[in-house]
Amino acid sequence: MFMEERQEQIVVLLNRHGKVLVKELSEQFNVTEDCIRKDLAALEKKGLLKRTYGGAVSPRSNTHIFEVKGRKSENVAAKRAIAAKAVQLIHENDMVFLDISTTSLEIAKLILAENKTITVVTNMAEIIHFFSRRCNVQLISVGGVLDNGRDGFIGSMSIETISKFKYDLCFLGVVGVNVFHNEAATYDVTDGMTKSAILHASRRSYLLCENRKFQMDGNYNYATLDAFSGIITESPPSHEISEALKELDVEIL
């Protein structure tokens, strides 16, 4: 086995189990422990793991930025690139659900710019305000209990309204994605249950996922990745992630 292949396998094992041990890897790949340590050092330089005493752990992190206003200025170029791909999937006269997501807001801006004749259903307050003043969009707002931090409506009252419609497609945000466990995660149960309701009421569904979120986790897994029609990213993810998504038969856009 070539060094590159061995290192790819180490990353796969790490993402599946959360940690790896030098001794076990040495035995599995039939190479010296010093050779494995060099592999781990090379992978750490690439940001694919964090070395520990006797092994390595996943570099995955858990995000704690709940409020929309704290995320709007983050990674803007990536969000706009994702939005540009997403808007091409919208057909005239579609009923489209945009959920609470700063990337959904970028999609809304492009819908307005292209003057699409569609129906937008949303539970995000800023998108409601955005479409309330102009354009060809018919707007349906989902009410319920307003979560000021998330800038939108979530919970049982919102889910009741969401479930009364059938959407041509939906775009859903995500806090973290684990391709090896087939998980899409968000902050908490209430937000997750709301997203699940949107997903189940949609004919086509797309996950809006910046590449960095493949290395992040949330607190509540609201869907499996293979429940989506596809995942939209700003650029192709790593080989390991792409292969894992291929095994799940999930399209990457």
C-alpha positions as CSV (number, residue, x, y, z in Angstrom):
1,M,0.0,0.0,0.0
2,F,1.3,3.4,-0.9
3,M,1.7,6.1,1.7
4,E,-1.1,8.3,0.2
5,E,-3.5,5.3,0.3
6,R,-2.6,4.5,3.9
7,Q,-3.1,8.1,5.0
8,E,-6.5,8.1,3.3
9,Q,-7.5,5.0,5.2
10,I,-6.3,6.5,8.4
11,V,-8.6,9.5,7.9
12,V,-11.5,7.2,7.1
13,L,-10.9,5.2,10.3
14,L,-10.5,8.4,12.3
15,N,-13.8,9.9,11.0
16,R,-15.7,6.6,11.8
17,H,-14.3,6.1,15.3
18,G,-13.3,9.5,16.4
19,K,-9.8,8.5,17.4
20,V,-7.0,6.2,16.3
21,L,-4.0,4.6,18.1
22,V,-0.5,4.4,16.7
23,K,0.0,0.8,17.9
24,E,-3.2,-0.4,16.3
25,L,-2.5,1.4,13.0
26,S,1.0,-0.1,12.9
27,E,-0.4,-3.6,13.3
28,Q,-3.3,-3.0,10.8
29,F,-1.1,-1.6,8.0
30,N,2.0,-3.7,8.8
31,V,4.4,-0.8,9.1
32,T,6.5,0.6,12.0
33,E,5.0,2.9,14.6
34,D,7.5,5.6,13.6
35,C,6.0,5.4,10.0
36,I,2.5,5.9,11.5
37,R,3.7,8.8,13.5
38,K,5.0,10.5,10.3
39,D,1.6,9.8,8.7
40,L,-0.2,11.5,11.6
41,A,2.2,14.4,11.5
42,A,1.5,14.9,7.8
43,L,-2.2,14.7,8.2
44,E,-2.2,17.1,11.1
45,K,-0.4,19.7,8.9
46,K,-3.4,19.3,6.5
47,G,-5.8,19.9,9.3
48,L,-7.3,16.4,9.1
49,L,-6.6,15.4,12.7
50,K,-5.1,16.4,16.0
51,R,-2.3,14.3,17.4
52,T,-2.5,13.1,21.0
53,Y,-0.3,10.9,23.1
54,G,-0.2,7.5,21.4
55,G,-2.5,8.4,18.6
56,A,-4.8,11.1,17.1
57,V,-8.4,12.4,17.4
58,S,-10.8,14.0,14.9
59,P,-10.6,17.7,14.4
60,R,-14.4,18.0,14.4
61,S,-15.7,20.9,16.5
62,N,-19.1,21.7,18.0
63,T,-20.4,25.2,17.0
64,H,-21.9,27.4,19.7
65,I,-22.9,30.4,17.6
66,F,-26.7,30.2,17.7
67,E,-27.8,33.7,16.8
68,V,-28.3,34.5,13.1
69,K,-26.7,38.0,13.5
70,G,-23.5,36.2,14.7
71,R,-23.4,34.1,11.6
72,K,-24.4,36.5,8.8
73,S,-20.8,37.9,8.3
74,E,-19.2,34.4,8.4
75,N,-17.9,32.8,5.2
76,V,-20.0,35.1,3.0
77,A,-18.3,34.1,-0.3
78,A,-19.1,30.4,0.3
79,K,-22.7,31.2,1.1
80,R,-23.2,33.2,-2.0
81,A,-21.6,30.5,-4.2
82,I,-24.0,27.9,-2.7
83,A,-26.9,30.2,-3.2
84,A,-26.0,30.7,-6.9
85,K,-26.2,26.9,-7.4
86,A,-29.4,26.6,-5.4
87,V,-31.3,29.2,-7.3
88,Q,-30.7,27.4,-10.6
89,L,-32.8,24.5,-9.2
90,I,-35.9,26.6,-8.8
91,H,-38.4,26.4,-11.7
92,E,-41.1,29.0,-12.5
93,N,-44.2,28.6,-10.4
94,D,-42.5,26.4,-7.9
95,M,-43.5,26.5,-4.2
96,V,-40.2,26.8,-2.4
97,F,-39.4,26.5,1.3
98,L,-36.5,28.6,2.7
99,D,-35.8,27.7,6.3
100,I,-33.9,29.7,8.9
101,S,-30.4,29.9,7.4
102,T,-28.0,32.8,6.5
103,T,-27.5,31.0,3.2
104,S,-31.3,30.9,2.6
105,L,-31.1,34.7,2.9
106,E,-28.6,34.8,0.1
107,I,-30.9,32.6,-2.0
108,A,-33.7,35.1,-1.3
109,K,-31.6,37.9,-2.7
110,L,-30.9,36.0,-5.9
111,I,-34.6,35.1,-6.3
112,L,-35.4,38.8,-6.1
113,A,-32.6,39.7,-8.6
114,E,-33.8,37.2,-11.1
115,N,-37.4,38.3,-10.6
116,K,-38.7,34.7,-10.5
117,T,-42.4,34.1,-10.4
118,I,-42.7,31.6,-7.5
119,T,-44.2,31.0,-4.1
120,V,-41.8,31.3,-1.2
121,V,-42.8,29.8,2.2
122,T,-40.4,30.6,5.0
123,N,-40.2,30.7,8.8
124,M,-37.2,33.1,8.8
125,A,-38.3,36.6,9.9
126,E,-35.7,38.5,7.8
127,I,-36.8,36.7,4.6
128,I,-40.4,37.5,5.4
129,H,-39.5,41.2,5.7
130,F,-37.3,41.0,2.6
131,F,-40.1,39.7,0.3
132,S,-42.9,41.7,1.9
133,R,-42.2,44.9,0.0
134,R,-41.6,43.9,-3.6
135,C,-41.2,41.4,-6.6
136,N,-43.2,38.7,-8.2
137,V,-42.9,36.3,-5.3
138,Q,-46.0,35.2,-3.5
139,L,-45.0,35.0,0.1
140,I,-46.4,32.6,2.7
141,S,-45.1,33.2,6.2
142,V,-45.0,30.4,8.8
143,G,-46.1,31.8,12.2
144,G,-45.8,30.4,15.7
145,V,-43.4,31.3,18.5
146,L,-40.7,33.7,17.3
147,D,-37.2,32.7,18.4
148,N,-35.4,36.1,18.4
149,G,-31.9,34.6,18.5
150,R,-32.6,32.4,15.4
151,D,-34.6,35.2,13.7
152,G,-37.5,32.8,13.0
153,F,-40.4,30.7,14.0
154,I,-39.9,27.1,15.2
155,G,-41.8,24.6,17.4
156,S,-45.1,22.9,17.4
157,M,-47.2,25.8,16.1
158,S,-44.9,26.3,13.2
159,I,-44.7,22.6,12.4
160,E,-48.5,22.4,12.3
161,T,-48.6,25.1,9.5
162,I,-45.6,23.6,7.7
163,S,-47.2,20.2,7.5
164,K,-50.4,21.6,5.8
165,F,-48.5,22.3,2.5
166,K,-46.6,20.2,0.0
167,Y,-43.5,22.0,-1.4
168,D,-41.9,21.5,-4.8
169,L,-38.5,21.9,-3.1
170,C,-36.9,23.1,0.1
171,F,-33.5,24.4,1.1
172,L,-32.4,23.5,4.6
173,G,-29.5,24.8,6.6
174,V,-27.2,22.7,8.7
175,V,-24.9,23.2,11.6
176,G,-22.7,20.1,11.1
177,V,-22.5,17.1,8.8
178,N,-21.0,13.7,9.6
179,V,-20.8,11.8,6.3
180,F,-19.5,8.7,8.0
181,H,-22.5,8.4,10.4
182,N,-25.0,9.7,7.7
183,E,-26.0,12.6,9.9
184,A,-27.2,16.2,9.4
185,A,-27.3,18.1,12.7
186,T,-28.6,21.4,14.1
187,Y,-28.5,23.2,17.4
188,D,-31.4,21.7,19.3
189,V,-34.5,19.5,19.2
190,T,-37.0,22.3,18.5
191,D,-35.1,23.6,15.5
192,G,-34.4,20.0,14.4
193,M,-38.1,18.9,14.5
194,T,-39.1,22.0,12.5
195,K,-36.5,21.2,9.8
196,S,-37.6,17.5,9.7
197,A,-41.2,18.6,9.1
198,I,-40.1,20.8,6.2
199,L,-38.0,17.9,4.7
200,H,-40.9,15.4,4.9
201,A,-43.3,17.8,3.2
202,S,-41.0,18.5,0.2
203,R,-40.8,16.6,-3.1
204,R,-37.2,17.7,-3.6
205,S,-34.8,18.7,-0.8
206,Y,-31.3,20.2,-0.7
207,L,-28.9,20.6,2.1
208,L,-27.0,23.9,2.1
209,C,-23.6,22.9,3.4
210,E,-20.4,24.9,3.5
211,N,-17.4,22.7,3.2
212,R,-16.2,23.6,6.8
213,K,-19.4,22.0,8.2
214,F,-18.2,18.5,7.2
215,Q,-15.9,18.9,10.2
216,M,-18.5,20.3,12.6
217,D,-21.2,18.8,14.8
218,G,-24.5,20.1,16.2
219,N,-26.4,18.9,19.2
220,Y,-29.4,17.2,17.4
221,N,-29.4,15.0,14.3
222,Y,-32.5,16.0,12.4
223,A,-32.1,13.9,9.3
224,T,-30.0,11.3,7.5
225,L,-28.0,12.6,4.5
226,D,-29.6,10.1,2.1
227,A,-33.0,11.7,2.8
228,F,-32.0,14.7,0.7
229,S,-32.1,15.0,-3.1
230,G,-28.6,16.5,-2.9
231,I,-26.1,18.5,-0.9
232,I,-25.0,21.9,-2.3
233,T,-21.5,23.0,-1.4
234,E,-19.4,26.0,-2.6
235,S,-16.7,23.7,-4.0
236,P,-16.0,19.9,-4.2
237,P,-15.3,18.4,-0.7
238,S,-12.3,16.2,0.0
239,H,-11.9,12.9,-1.6
240,E,-12.7,11.0,1.6
241,I,-16.0,12.9,2.1
242,S,-16.9,12.6,-1.6
243,E,-16.4,8.9,-1.5
244,A,-18.5,8.5,1.7
245,L,-21.4,10.5,0.1
246,K,-21.1,8.4,-3.1
247,E,-21.6,5.3,-0.9
248,L,-24.7,6.9,0.5
249,D,-25.9,7.7,-3.1
250,V,-26.1,11.4,-2.2
251,E,-25.5,13.8,-5.1
252,I,-23.0,16.6,-4.5
253,L,-23.8,19.9,-6.3
